[in-house]
Amino acid sequence: FIQEATSAPEVSFYDYIVIGGGTAGCPLAATLSARDAKVLVLERGGSPYTNTTKIRMENFISTLTDNSPNSISQSFISEDRVPGNRARVLGGGTVINVGFYSRAETLFLKEAGIHEALANESYEWVEKKIVYKPGAFQWQTAVRNGLLEVGVLPDNGFTYAHLNGTKTSGTIFDKNGNRHTAADLLEYANPTMIKVYLHAVVHKITFTT
């Protein structure tokens, strides 16, 4: 159900149109389609599956800093003149970021009015597809030990929970160095109810009442 936008028909109808197949767009579209809604996703970038070597752990820096016209990373300067990079690919920021995963603080959920039980179900839904326990590499171990030595306590060990102190949390890189992105969450989608068009740029949205 993932195709180039050039293959799209001139006219088509959907229950929902999701503009941007990023970190939020992919799981939203998958959820809606699984509930038998007809969903269209329009993504301005390409697919992270075209060349999976670009999203492997050892190529993180080279992929992030590649600003060539067809790259999956795009440089920009914020309104306050801070340079940065943003994703131009299905899966959004999860395709180019460092891959750290942590659940939100319980207090944040309450203040935002988010149902905690539903949030926990959503965490588990995501974690089954794209989150892994990281290996204890040298620099990560050094950072953890340094935090503990200067008194950032307690040592919470490995946990996805948002806790005060020091912890080891999840990563979206598996033990073989393969990155798993929000695009992988489209595996939850009902393939008969969803269409994803790549290299699709939205120029205008018209609302009628």
PyMOL commands that place a pseudoatom at each C-alpha (Angstrom):
pseudoatom trace, name=CA, resn=PHE, resi=1, chain=A, elem=C, hetatm=0, pos=[0.000, 0.000, 0.000]
pseudoatom trace, name=CA, resn=ILE, resi=2, chain=A, elem=C, hetatm=0, pos=[3.055, 2.292, -0.147]
pseudoatom trace, name=CA, resn=GLN, resi=3, chain=A, elem=C, hetatm=0, pos=[3.429, 3.800, -3.615]
pseudoatom trace, name=CA, resn=GLU, resi=4, chain=A, elem=C, hetatm=0, pos=[4.877, 6.791, -5.418]
pseudoatom trace, name=CA, resn=ALA, resi=5, chain=A, elem=C, hetatm=0, pos=[2.497, 9.739, -5.690]
pseudoatom trace, name=CA, resn=THR, resi=6, chain=A, elem=C, hetatm=0, pos=[2.802, 9.623, -9.481]
pseudoatom trace, name=CA, resn=SER, resi=7, chain=A, elem=C, hetatm=0, pos=[0.685, 6.444, -9.399]
pseudoatom trace, name=CA, resn=ALA, resi=8, chain=A, elem=C, hetatm=0, pos=[-2.230, 8.175, -7.651]
pseudoatom trace, name=CA, resn=PRO, resi=9, chain=A, elem=C, hetatm=0, pos=[-5.546, 8.535, -9.488]
pseudoatom trace, name=CA, resn=GLU, resi=10, chain=A, elem=C, hetatm=0, pos=[-6.732, 12.003, -10.426]
pseudoatom trace, name=CA, resn=VAL, resi=11, chain=A, elem=C, hetatm=0, pos=[-9.645, 11.797, -7.972]
pseudoatom trace, name=CA, resn=SER, resi=12, chain=A, elem=C, hetatm=0, pos=[-10.064, 9.593, -4.904]
pseudoatom trace, name=CA, resn=PHE, resi=13, chain=A, elem=C, hetatm=0, pos=[-12.012, 9.696, -1.638]
pseudoatom trace, name=CA, resn=TYR, resi=14, chain=A, elem=C, hetatm=0, pos=[-10.985, 8.828, 1.926]
pseudoatom trace, name=CA, resn=ASP, resi=15, chain=A, elem=C, hetatm=0, pos=[-12.413, 9.067, 5.423]
pseudoatom trace, name=CA, resn=TYR, resi=16, chain=A, elem=C, hetatm=0, pos=[-9.161, 10.571, 6.704]
pseudoatom trace, name=CA, resn=ILE, resi=17, chain=A, elem=C, hetatm=0, pos=[-6.173, 12.220, 5.051]
pseudoatom trace, name=CA, resn=VAL, resi=18, chain=A, elem=C, hetatm=0, pos=[-2.974, 12.336, 7.109]
pseudoatom trace, name=CA, resn=ILE, resi=19, chain=A, elem=C, hetatm=0, pos=[-0.493, 14.919, 5.865]
pseudoatom trace, name=CA, resn=GLY, resi=20, chain=A, elem=C, hetatm=0, pos=[2.989, 13.809, 6.829]
pseudoatom trace, name=CA, resn=GLY, resi=21, chain=A, elem=C, hetatm=0, pos=[3.928, 10.177, 7.472]
pseudoatom trace, name=CA, resn=GLY, resi=22, chain=A, elem=C, hetatm=0, pos=[6.142, 10.964, 10.425]
pseudoatom trace, name=CA, resn=THR, resi=23, chain=A, elem=C, hetatm=0, pos=[6.445, 9.891, 14.039]
pseudoatom trace, name=CA, resn=ALA, resi=24, chain=A, elem=C, hetatm=0, pos=[2.806, 10.811, 14.718]
pseudoatom trace, name=CA, resn=GLY, resi=25, chain=A, elem=C, hetatm=0, pos=[1.341, 10.338, 11.241]
pseudoatom trace, name=CA, resn=CYS, resi=26, chain=A, elem=C, hetatm=0, pos=[2.311, 6.669, 10.812]
pseudoatom trace, name=CA, resn=PRO, resi=27, chain=A, elem=C, hetatm=0, pos=[0.791, 5.335, 14.056]
pseudoatom trace, name=CA, resn=LEU, resi=28, chain=A, elem=C, hetatm=0, pos=[-2.294, 7.535, 13.622]
pseudoatom trace, name=CA, resn=ALA, resi=29, chain=A, elem=C, hetatm=0, pos=[-2.901, 6.250, 10.103]
pseudoatom trace, name=CA, resn=ALA, resi=30, chain=A, elem=C, hetatm=0, pos=[-2.300, 2.639, 11.145]
pseudoatom trace, name=CA, resn=THR, resi=31, chain=A, elem=C, hetatm=0, pos=[-4.768, 2.945, 14.030]
pseudoatom trace, name=CA, resn=LEU, resi=32, chain=A, elem=C, hetatm=0, pos=[-7.494, 4.551, 11.931]
pseudoatom trace, name=CA, resn=SER, resi=33, chain=A, elem=C, hetatm=0, pos=[-7.197, 1.961, 9.166]
pseudoatom trace, name=CA, resn=ALA, resi=34, chain=A, elem=C, hetatm=0, pos=[-7.281, -0.883, 11.704]
pseudoatom trace, name=CA, resn=ARG, resi=35, chain=A, elem=C, hetatm=0, pos=[-10.671, 0.494, 12.759]
pseudoatom trace, name=CA, resn=ASP, resi=36, chain=A, elem=C, hetatm=0, pos=[-11.914, 0.166, 9.176]
pseudoatom trace, name=CA, resn=ALA, resi=37, chain=A, elem=C, hetatm=0, pos=[-11.570, 3.816, 8.205]
pseudoatom trace, name=CA, resn=LYS, resi=38, chain=A, elem=C, hetatm=0, pos=[-10.282, 4.490, 4.706]
pseudoatom trace, name=CA, resn=VAL, resi=39, chain=A, elem=C, hetatm=0, pos=[-7.019, 6.413, 5.187]
pseudoatom trace, name=CA, resn=LEU, resi=40, chain=A, elem=C, hetatm=0, pos=[-4.655, 8.293, 2.892]
pseudoatom trace, name=CA, resn=VAL, resi=41, chain=A, elem=C, hetatm=0, pos=[-1.138, 9.297, 3.989]
pseudoatom trace, name=CA, resn=LEU, resi=42, chain=A, elem=C, hetatm=0, pos=[0.738, 11.940, 2.007]
pseudoatom trace, name=CA, resn=GLU, resi=43, chain=A, elem=C, hetatm=0, pos=[4.488, 11.961, 2.665]
pseudoatom trace, name=CA, resn=ARG, resi=44, chain=A, elem=C, hetatm=0, pos=[6.794, 14.481, 0.976]
pseudoatom trace, name=CA, resn=GLY, resi=45, chain=A, elem=C, hetatm=0, pos=[9.839, 12.192, 1.308]
pseudoatom trace, name=CA, resn=GLY, resi=46, chain=A, elem=C, hetatm=0, pos=[10.673, 8.686, 0.188]
pseudoatom trace, name=CA, resn=SER, resi=47, chain=A, elem=C, hetatm=0, pos=[10.783, 5.308, 1.906]
pseudoatom trace, name=CA, resn=PRO, resi=48, chain=A, elem=C, hetatm=0, pos=[13.318, 4.311, 4.600]
pseudoatom trace, name=CA, resn=TYR, resi=49, chain=A, elem=C, hetatm=0, pos=[13.242, 0.796, 3.163]
pseudoatom trace, name=CA, resn=THR, resi=50, chain=A, elem=C, hetatm=0, pos=[14.688, 1.755, -0.225]
pseudoatom trace, name=CA, resn=ASN, resi=51, chain=A, elem=C, hetatm=0, pos=[18.255, 1.736, 1.108]
pseudoatom trace, name=CA, resn=THR, resi=52, chain=A, elem=C, hetatm=0, pos=[18.354, 0.356, 4.647]
pseudoatom trace, name=CA, resn=THR, resi=53, chain=A, elem=C, hetatm=0, pos=[22.128, 0.833, 4.941]
pseudoatom trace, name=CA, resn=LYS, resi=54, chain=A, elem=C, hetatm=0, pos=[21.470, 4.566, 5.397]
pseudoatom trace, name=CA, resn=ILE, resi=55, chain=A, elem=C, hetatm=0, pos=[19.586, 3.970, 8.646]
pseudoatom trace, name=CA, resn=ARG, resi=56, chain=A, elem=C, hetatm=0, pos=[21.990, 1.513, 10.242]
pseudoatom trace, name=CA, resn=MET, resi=57, chain=A, elem=C, hetatm=0, pos=[23.674, 2.550, 13.490]
pseudoatom trace, name=CA, resn=GLU, resi=58, chain=A, elem=C, hetatm=0, pos=[27.158, 2.930, 12.004]
pseudoatom trace, name=CA, resn=ASN, resi=59, chain=A, elem=C, hetatm=0, pos=[25.843, 5.336, 9.353]
pseudoatom trace, name=CA, resn=PHE, resi=60, chain=A, elem=C, hetatm=0, pos=[23.969, 7.607, 11.765]
pseudoatom trace, name=CA, resn=ILE, resi=61, chain=A, elem=C, hetatm=0, pos=[26.254, 10.648, 11.420]
pseudoatom trace, name=CA, resn=SER, resi=62, chain=A, elem=C, hetatm=0, pos=[26.731, 10.393, 7.647]
pseudoatom trace, name=CA, resn=THR, resi=63, chain=A, elem=C, hetatm=0, pos=[22.980, 10.060, 7.064]
pseudoatom trace, name=CA, resn=LEU, resi=64, chain=A, elem=C, hetatm=0, pos=[22.083, 12.910, 9.426]
pseudoatom trace, name=CA, resn=THR, resi=65, chain=A, elem=C, hetatm=0, pos=[24.581, 15.306, 7.832]
pseudoatom trace, name=CA, resn=ASP, resi=66, chain=A, elem=C, hetatm=0, pos=[23.813, 14.372, 4.210]
pseudoatom trace, name=CA, resn=ASN, resi=67, chain=A, elem=C, hetatm=0, pos=[22.020, 17.435, 2.827]
pseudoatom trace, name=CA, resn=SER, resi=68, chain=A, elem=C, hetatm=0, pos=[22.075, 16.454, -0.837]
pseudoatom trace, name=CA, resn=PRO, resi=69, chain=A, elem=C, hetatm=0, pos=[18.845, 17.101, -2.826]
pseudoatom trace, name=CA, resn=ASN, resi=70, chain=A, elem=C, hetatm=0, pos=[17.546, 13.530, -2.523]
pseudoatom trace, name=CA, resn=SER, resi=71, chain=A, elem=C, hetatm=0, pos=[18.712, 12.812, 1.032]
pseudoatom trace, name=CA, resn=ILE, resi=72, chain=A, elem=C, hetatm=0, pos=[16.391, 11.768, 3.858]
pseudoatom trace, name=CA, resn=SER, resi=73, chain=A, elem=C, hetatm=0, pos=[17.786, 14.564, 6.074]
pseudoatom trace, name=CA, resn=GLN, resi=74, chain=A, elem=C, hetatm=0, pos=[17.156, 18.233, 5.334]
pseudoatom trace, name=CA, resn=SER, resi=75, chain=A, elem=C, hetatm=0, pos=[19.006, 21.130, 6.936]
pseudoatom trace, name=CA, resn=PHE, resi=76, chain=A, elem=C, hetatm=0, pos=[17.104, 24.169, 8.169]
pseudoatom trace, name=CA, resn=ILE, resi=77, chain=A, elem=C, hetatm=0, pos=[17.527, 27.242, 10.355]
pseudoatom trace, name=CA, resn=SER, resi=78, chain=A, elem=C, hetatm=0, pos=[14.913, 27.956, 13.007]
pseudoatom trace, name=CA, resn=GLU, resi=79, chain=A, elem=C, hetatm=0, pos=[13.228, 31.318, 13.481]
pseudoatom trace, name=CA, resn=ASP, resi=80, chain=A, elem=C, hetatm=0, pos=[15.730, 32.114, 16.234]
pseudoatom trace, name=CA, resn=ARG, resi=81, chain=A, elem=C, hetatm=0, pos=[18.596, 31.308, 13.836]
pseudoatom trace, name=CA, resn=VAL, resi=82, chain=A, elem=C, hetatm=0, pos=[19.556, 27.873, 15.223]
pseudoatom trace, name=CA, resn=PRO, resi=83, chain=A, elem=C, hetatm=0, pos=[20.697, 25.418, 12.507]
pseudoatom trace, name=CA, resn=GLY, resi=84, chain=A, elem=C, hetatm=0, pos=[19.335, 21.889, 12.572]
pseudoatom trace, name=CA, resn=ASN, resi=85, chain=A, elem=C, hetatm=0, pos=[18.238, 18.892, 10.510]
pseudoatom trace, name=CA, resn=ARG, resi=86, chain=A, elem=C, hetatm=0, pos=[14.779, 17.461, 10.004]
pseudoatom trace, name=CA, resn=ALA, resi=87, chain=A, elem=C, hetatm=0, pos=[13.591, 14.304, 8.304]
pseudoatom trace, name=CA, resn=ARG, resi=88, chain=A, elem=C, hetatm=0, pos=[12.312, 14.092, 4.738]
pseudoatom trace, name=CA, resn=VAL, resi=89, chain=A, elem=C, hetatm=0, pos=[11.205, 10.452, 4.734]
pseudoatom trace, name=CA, resn=LEU, resi=90, chain=A, elem=C, hetatm=0, pos=[8.395, 8.112, 5.776]
pseudoatom trace, name=CA, resn=GLY, resi=91, chain=A, elem=C, hetatm=0, pos=[8.863, 7.571, 9.497]
pseudoatom trace, name=CA, resn=GLY, resi=92, chain=A, elem=C, hetatm=0, pos=[9.904, 11.163, 10.181]
pseudoatom trace, name=CA, resn=GLY, resi=93, chain=A, elem=C, hetatm=0, pos=[12.402, 11.974, 12.893]
pseudoatom trace, name=CA, resn=THR, resi=94, chain=A, elem=C, hetatm=0, pos=[12.725, 8.351, 13.987]
pseudoatom trace, name=CA, resn=VAL, resi=95, chain=A, elem=C, hetatm=0, pos=[14.660, 7.732, 10.754]
pseudoatom trace, name=CA, resn=ILE, resi=96, chain=A, elem=C, hetatm=0, pos=[17.448, 10.226, 11.546]
pseudoatom trace, name=CA, resn=ASN, resi=97, chain=A, elem=C, hetatm=0, pos=[17.464, 10.841, 15.308]
pseudoatom trace, name=CA, resn=VAL, resi=98, chain=A, elem=C, hetatm=0, pos=[19.632, 9.161, 17.966]
pseudoatom trace, name=CA, resn=GLY, resi=99, chain=A, elem=C, hetatm=0, pos=[16.975, 6.559, 18.703]
pseudoatom trace, name=CA, resn=PHE, resi=100, chain=A, elem=C, hetatm=0, pos=[16.432, 7.092, 22.465]
pseudoatom trace, name=CA, resn=TYR, resi=101, chain=A, elem=C, hetatm=0, pos=[13.046, 5.928, 23.790]
pseudoatom trace, name=CA, resn=SER, resi=102, chain=A, elem=C, hetatm=0, pos=[11.375, 6.755, 27.096]
pseudoatom trace, name=CA, resn=ARG, resi=103, chain=A, elem=C, hetatm=0, pos=[7.805, 6.895, 28.325]
pseudoatom trace, name=CA, resn=ALA, resi=104, chain=A, elem=C, hetatm=0, pos=[6.332, 10.219, 29.457]
pseudoatom trace, name=CA, resn=GLU, resi=105, chain=A, elem=C, hetatm=0, pos=[6.199, 11.305, 33.087]
pseudoatom trace, name=CA, resn=THR, resi=106, chain=A, elem=C, hetatm=0, pos=[2.942, 10.335, 34.828]
pseudoatom trace, name=CA, resn=LEU, resi=107, chain=A, elem=C, hetatm=0, pos=[2.453, 13.930, 36.024]
pseudoatom trace, name=CA, resn=PHE, resi=108, chain=A, elem=C, hetatm=0, pos=[2.658, 15.129, 32.407]
pseudoatom trace, name=CA, resn=LEU, resi=109, chain=A, elem=C, hetatm=0, pos=[-0.139, 12.738, 31.399]
pseudoatom trace, name=CA, resn=LYS, resi=110, chain=A, elem=C, hetatm=0, pos=[-2.349, 14.045, 34.195]
pseudoatom trace, name=CA, resn=GLU, resi=111, chain=A, elem=C, hetatm=0, pos=[-1.670, 17.703, 33.406]
pseudoatom trace, name=CA, resn=ALA, resi=112, chain=A, elem=C, hetatm=0, pos=[-2.314, 17.094, 29.706]
pseudoatom trace, name=CA, resn=GLY, resi=113, chain=A, elem=C, hetatm=0, pos=[-5.557, 15.285, 30.452]
pseudoatom trace, name=CA, resn=ILE, resi=114, chain=A, elem=C, hetatm=0, pos=[-4.378, 12.016, 28.893]
pseudoatom trace, name=CA, resn=HIS, resi=115, chain=A, elem=C, hetatm=0, pos=[-5.935, 8.772, 30.183]
pseudoatom trace, name=CA, resn=GLU, resi=116, chain=A, elem=C, hetatm=0, pos=[-3.044, 6.934, 31.852]
pseudoatom trace, name=CA, resn=ALA, resi=117, chain=A, elem=C, hetatm=0, pos=[-4.304, 3.398, 31.133]
pseudoatom trace, name=CA, resn=LEU, resi=118, chain=A, elem=C, hetatm=0, pos=[-4.777, 4.189, 27.439]
pseudoatom trace, name=CA, resn=ALA, resi=119, chain=A, elem=C, hetatm=0, pos=[-1.333, 5.792, 27.327]
pseudoatom trace, name=CA, resn=ASN, resi=120, chain=A, elem=C, hetatm=0, pos=[0.213, 2.644, 28.799]
pseudoatom trace, name=CA, resn=GLU, resi=121, chain=A, elem=C, hetatm=0, pos=[-1.547, 0.519, 26.169]
pseudoatom trace, name=CA, resn=SER, resi=122, chain=A, elem=C, hetatm=0, pos=[-0.156, 2.812, 23.478]
pseudoatom trace, name=CA, resn=TYR, resi=123, chain=A, elem=C, hetatm=0, pos=[3.371, 2.523, 24.885]
pseudoatom trace, name=CA, resn=GLU, resi=124, chain=A, elem=C, hetatm=0, pos=[3.175, -1.275, 24.735]
pseudoatom trace, name=CA, resn=TRP, resi=125, chain=A, elem=C, hetatm=0, pos=[1.765, -1.100, 21.184]
pseudoatom trace, name=CA, resn=VAL, resi=126, chain=A, elem=C, hetatm=0, pos=[4.804, 0.905, 20.069]
pseudoatom trace, name=CA, resn=GLU, resi=127, chain=A, elem=C, hetatm=0, pos=[7.357, -1.044, 22.085]
pseudoatom trace, name=CA, resn=LYS, resi=128, chain=A, elem=C, hetatm=0, pos=[6.376, -4.377, 20.524]
pseudoatom trace, name=CA, resn=LYS, resi=129, chain=A, elem=C, hetatm=0, pos=[7.463, -3.108, 17.116]
pseudoatom trace, name=CA, resn=ILE, resi=130, chain=A, elem=C, hetatm=0, pos=[10.316, -0.663, 17.451]
pseudoatom trace, name=CA, resn=VAL, resi=131, chain=A, elem=C, hetatm=0, pos=[11.879, -0.531, 20.944]
pseudoatom trace, name=CA, resn=TYR, resi=132, chain=A, elem=C, hetatm=0, pos=[14.807, -2.607, 22.244]
pseudoatom trace, name=CA, resn=LYS, resi=133, chain=A, elem=C, hetatm=0, pos=[17.041, -2.873, 25.289]
pseudoatom trace, name=CA, resn=PRO, resi=134, chain=A, elem=C, hetatm=0, pos=[20.383, -1.276, 24.361]
pseudoatom trace, name=CA, resn=GLY, resi=135, chain=A, elem=C, hetatm=0, pos=[23.750, -2.919, 24.721]
pseudoatom trace, name=CA, resn=ALA, resi=136, chain=A, elem=C, hetatm=0, pos=[26.215, -1.609, 27.307]
pseudoatom trace, name=CA, resn=PHE, resi=137, chain=A, elem=C, hetatm=0, pos=[28.684, 0.128, 24.998]
pseudoatom trace, name=CA, resn=GLN, resi=138, chain=A, elem=C, hetatm=0, pos=[31.743, 1.954, 26.353]
pseudoatom trace, name=CA, resn=TRP, resi=139, chain=A, elem=C, hetatm=0, pos=[30.608, 5.558, 26.027]
pseudoatom trace, name=CA, resn=GLN, resi=140, chain=A, elem=C, hetatm=0, pos=[27.078, 4.874, 27.316]
pseudoatom trace, name=CA, resn=THR, resi=141, chain=A, elem=C, hetatm=0, pos=[28.528, 3.065, 30.322]
pseudoatom trace, name=CA, resn=ALA, resi=142, chain=A, elem=C, hetatm=0, pos=[30.944, 5.937, 30.953]
pseudoatom trace, name=CA, resn=VAL, resi=143, chain=A, elem=C, hetatm=0, pos=[28.119, 8.511, 30.865]
pseudoatom trace, name=CA, resn=ARG, resi=144, chain=A, elem=C, hetatm=0, pos=[25.960, 6.434, 33.221]
pseudoatom trace, name=CA, resn=ASN, resi=145, chain=A, elem=C, hetatm=0, pos=[28.800, 5.924, 35.685]
pseudoatom trace, name=CA, resn=GLY, resi=146, chain=A, elem=C, hetatm=0, pos=[29.700, 9.602, 35.511]
pseudoatom trace, name=CA, resn=LEU, resi=147, chain=A, elem=C, hetatm=0, pos=[26.141, 10.640, 36.369]
pseudoatom trace, name=CA, resn=LEU, resi=148, chain=A, elem=C, hetatm=0, pos=[26.090, 8.303, 39.348]
pseudoatom trace, name=CA, resn=GLU, resi=149, chain=A, elem=C, hetatm=0, pos=[29.475, 9.535, 40.567]
pseudoatom trace, name=CA, resn=VAL, resi=150, chain=A, elem=C, hetatm=0, pos=[28.327, 13.162, 40.620]
pseudoatom trace, name=CA, resn=GLY, resi=151, chain=A, elem=C, hetatm=0, pos=[25.183, 12.244, 42.546]
pseudoatom trace, name=CA, resn=VAL, resi=152, chain=A, elem=C, hetatm=0, pos=[22.411, 11.897, 39.947]
pseudoatom trace, name=CA, resn=LEU, resi=153, chain=A, elem=C, hetatm=0, pos=[20.643, 9.248, 42.027]
pseudoatom trace, name=CA, resn=PRO, resi=154, chain=A, elem=C, hetatm=0, pos=[19.089, 6.782, 42.413]
pseudoatom trace, name=CA, resn=ASP, resi=155, chain=A, elem=C, hetatm=0, pos=[20.401, 4.243, 39.895]
pseudoatom trace, name=CA, resn=ASN, resi=156, chain=A, elem=C, hetatm=0, pos=[17.148, 3.060, 38.295]
pseudoatom trace, name=CA, resn=GLY, resi=157, chain=A, elem=C, hetatm=0, pos=[18.824, 0.488, 36.047]
pseudoatom trace, name=CA, resn=PHE, resi=158, chain=A, elem=C, hetatm=0, pos=[17.024, -0.389, 32.809]
pseudoatom trace, name=CA, resn=THR, resi=159, chain=A, elem=C, hetatm=0, pos=[13.510, 1.033, 32.571]
pseudoatom trace, name=CA, resn=TYR, resi=160, chain=A, elem=C, hetatm=0, pos=[11.237, 2.802, 30.085]
pseudoatom trace, name=CA, resn=ALA, resi=161, chain=A, elem=C, hetatm=0, pos=[9.633, 4.810, 32.913]
pseudoatom trace, name=CA, resn=HIS, resi=162, chain=A, elem=C, hetatm=0, pos=[10.309, 8.522, 33.392]
pseudoatom trace, name=CA, resn=LEU, resi=163, chain=A, elem=C, hetatm=0, pos=[12.069, 8.608, 36.776]
pseudoatom trace, name=CA, resn=ASN, resi=164, chain=A, elem=C, hetatm=0, pos=[14.313, 11.008, 38.670]
pseudoatom trace, name=CA, resn=GLY, resi=165, chain=A, elem=C, hetatm=0, pos=[17.907, 9.838, 38.810]
pseudoatom trace, name=CA, resn=THR, resi=166, chain=A, elem=C, hetatm=0, pos=[19.956, 7.832, 36.322]
pseudoatom trace, name=CA, resn=LYS, resi=167, chain=A, elem=C, hetatm=0, pos=[18.565, 5.104, 34.090]
pseudoatom trace, name=CA, resn=THR, resi=168, chain=A, elem=C, hetatm=0, pos=[19.188, 3.103, 30.941]
pseudoatom trace, name=CA, resn=SER, resi=169, chain=A, elem=C, hetatm=0, pos=[16.162, 3.387, 28.657]
pseudoatom trace, name=CA, resn=GLY, resi=170, chain=A, elem=C, hetatm=0, pos=[15.108, 1.972, 25.301]
pseudoatom trace, name=CA, resn=THR, resi=171, chain=A, elem=C, hetatm=0, pos=[16.554, 2.358, 21.839]
pseudoatom trace, name=CA, resn=ILE, resi=172, chain=A, elem=C, hetatm=0, pos=[15.062, 1.946, 18.388]
pseudoatom trace, name=CA, resn=PHE, resi=173, chain=A, elem=C, hetatm=0, pos=[18.230, 0.166, 17.237]
pseudoatom trace, name=CA, resn=ASP, resi=174, chain=A, elem=C, hetatm=0, pos=[18.128, -3.613, 17.585]
pseudoatom trace, name=CA, resn=LYS, resi=175, chain=A, elem=C, hetatm=0, pos=[21.120, -5.719, 18.684]
pseudoatom trace, name=CA, resn=ASN, resi=176, chain=A, elem=C, hetatm=0, pos=[22.293, -5.978, 15.055]
pseudoatom trace, name=CA, resn=GLY, resi=177, chain=A, elem=C, hetatm=0, pos=[22.425, -2.198, 14.575]
pseudoatom trace, name=CA, resn=ASN, resi=178, chain=A, elem=C, hetatm=0, pos=[19.255, -1.988, 12.477]
pseudoatom trace, name=CA, resn=ARG, resi=179, chain=A, elem=C, hetatm=0, pos=[17.064, 1.057, 13.078]
pseudoatom trace, name=CA, resn=HIS, resi=180, chain=A, elem=C, hetatm=0, pos=[13.323, 0.533, 13.572]
pseudoatom trace, name=CA, resn=THR, resi=181, chain=A, elem=C, hetatm=0, pos=[11.236, 3.584, 12.781]
pseudoatom trace, name=CA, resn=ALA, resi=182, chain=A, elem=C, hetatm=0, pos=[7.668, 4.834, 13.074]
pseudoatom trace, name=CA, resn=ALA, resi=183, chain=A, elem=C, hetatm=0, pos=[7.180, 3.540, 9.527]
pseudoatom trace, name=CA, resn=ASP, resi=184, chain=A, elem=C, hetatm=0, pos=[7.363, 0.020, 11.000]
pseudoatom trace, name=CA, resn=LEU, resi=185, chain=A, elem=C, hetatm=0, pos=[4.146, 0.800, 12.896]
pseudoatom trace, name=CA, resn=LEU, resi=186, chain=A, elem=C, hetatm=0, pos=[2.329, 0.698, 9.557]
pseudoatom trace, name=CA, resn=GLU, resi=187, chain=A, elem=C, hetatm=0, pos=[2.576, -3.084, 9.940]
pseudoatom trace, name=CA, resn=TYR, resi=188, chain=A, elem=C, hetatm=0, pos=[-0.419, -2.666, 12.268]
pseudoatom trace, name=CA, resn=ALA, resi=189, chain=A, elem=C, hetatm=0, pos=[-2.455, -1.092, 9.461]
pseudoatom trace, name=CA, resn=ASN, resi=190, chain=A, elem=C, hetatm=0, pos=[-5.274, -2.795, 7.579]
pseudoatom trace, name=CA, resn=PRO, resi=191, chain=A, elem=C, hetatm=0, pos=[-3.653, -2.969, 4.122]
pseudoatom trace, name=CA, resn=THR, resi=192, chain=A, elem=C, hetatm=0, pos=[-7.027, -2.872, 2.372]
pseudoatom trace, name=CA, resn=MET, resi=193, chain=A, elem=C, hetatm=0, pos=[-7.973, 0.416, 4.070]
pseudoatom trace, name=CA, resn=ILE, resi=194, chain=A, elem=C, hetatm=0, pos=[-4.807, 2.494, 3.742]
pseudoatom trace, name=CA, resn=LYS, resi=195, chain=A, elem=C, hetatm=0, pos=[-2.791, 4.091, 0.968]
pseudoatom trace, name=CA, resn=VAL, resi=196, chain=A, elem=C, hetatm=0, pos=[0.553, 5.846, 1.448]
pseudoatom trace, name=CA, resn=TYR, resi=197, chain=A, elem=C, hetatm=0, pos=[1.845, 8.073, -1.332]
pseudoatom trace, name=CA, resn=LEU, resi=198, chain=A, elem=C, hetatm=0, pos=[5.523, 9.054, -1.284]
pseudoatom trace, name=CA, resn=HIS, resi=199, chain=A, elem=C, hetatm=0, pos=[7.026, 12.275, -2.667]
pseudoatom trace, name=CA, resn=ALA, resi=200, chain=A, elem=C, hetatm=0, pos=[3.598, 13.874, -2.299]
pseudoatom trace, name=CA, resn=VAL, resi=201, chain=A, elem=C, hetatm=0, pos=[3.652, 17.591, -1.538]
pseudoatom trace, name=CA, resn=VAL, resi=202, chain=A, elem=C, hetatm=0, pos=[0.431, 19.230, -0.334]
pseudoatom trace, name=CA, resn=HIS, resi=203, chain=A, elem=C, hetatm=0, pos=[-0.003, 22.725, -1.742]
pseudoatom trace, name=CA, resn=LYS, resi=204, chain=A, elem=C, hetatm=0, pos=[-3.563, 23.528, -0.706]
pseudoatom trace, name=CA, resn=ILE, resi=205, chain=A, elem=C, hetatm=0, pos=[-6.273, 22.370, 1.709]
pseudoatom trace, name=CA, resn=THR, resi=206, chain=A, elem=C, hetatm=0, pos=[-9.861, 23.446, 1.050]
pseudoatom trace, name=CA, resn=PHE, resi=207, chain=A, elem=C, hetatm=0, pos=[-12.554, 23.160, 3.719]
pseudoatom trace, name=CA, resn=THR, resi=208, chain=A, elem=C, hetatm=0, pos=[-16.239, 23.243, 2.818]
pseudoatom trace, name=CA, resn=THR, resi=209, chain=A, elem=C, hetatm=0, pos=[-19.199, 23.574, 5.160]
for i in range(1, 209): cmd.bond("trace and resi %d" % i, "trace and resi %d" % (i + 1))
show_as sticks, trace
zoom trace
